[in-house]
Amino acid sequence: MSVSLAVRSVRAAVFAVLCVLLGAGGHALATGAAPPVGVQVTAFVPVFVGGCLLGGRER
């Protein structure tokens, strides 16, 4: 069963935000400084695209 592009985008965005925030939080705990916002936004894009591509089927 296919999923609409809107649903796929929302799920991928939530997934990407959680992944980037988890990575930034871990980095902040390990080093004491969070990555700059620009780096976090840059990291969001490939995770979002990957989530969109891999989230194309409904279970």
N, C-alpha and C positions, 0 to 999 in steps of 0.2 A: 504494500500500500504506500503510495507516494505522499509526501508531506508538502504543503504549500510553501512557497519561498518566504512568506511572512513568518510562519511558525518556525521554520528552519532558522531564520535569521535571529529571532528572539531567543531561541534555545542556544544558538551558537554565541550570541552576545552575553548571555548569562554565564555560560561556561567559560568564555574568554575572560570576563571580568573576575570571576572567582579564581581562575588559574593565575592571572597576573597579580591579583591582590595577595594570594597565598605565596607566590614567589617573592613578591616585594616584602611581605611580612617576614618571611624566613630570612631574606637577605638582611633586613633591618635587625632582626634578633641576632644574627650571626656576626654582623660587622658593626652594628650600632648606628648605621646610617641607611636610610631608605634610598633606592635608586631614584634619580630625577624623574619628574612626571613625563618628560619627553621620551625617556627610555621605556617607561611603562606603556605609554600610548603606542610606541613602536612595537613593543612586544604583543600588544593586543591584536594588531592587524593579522599577523600570520596565524595566531591561535583562532581568531574569528573565522578566517578563510578556511582553515582546516576543519573547524567545527561545522561550517556550512557544507563543505564537501562530504564529510563523513556522516553527517546527520540527515542523509537524504531518504532514509527509510523509516517507516513507523513499525513498531513491533506489534 
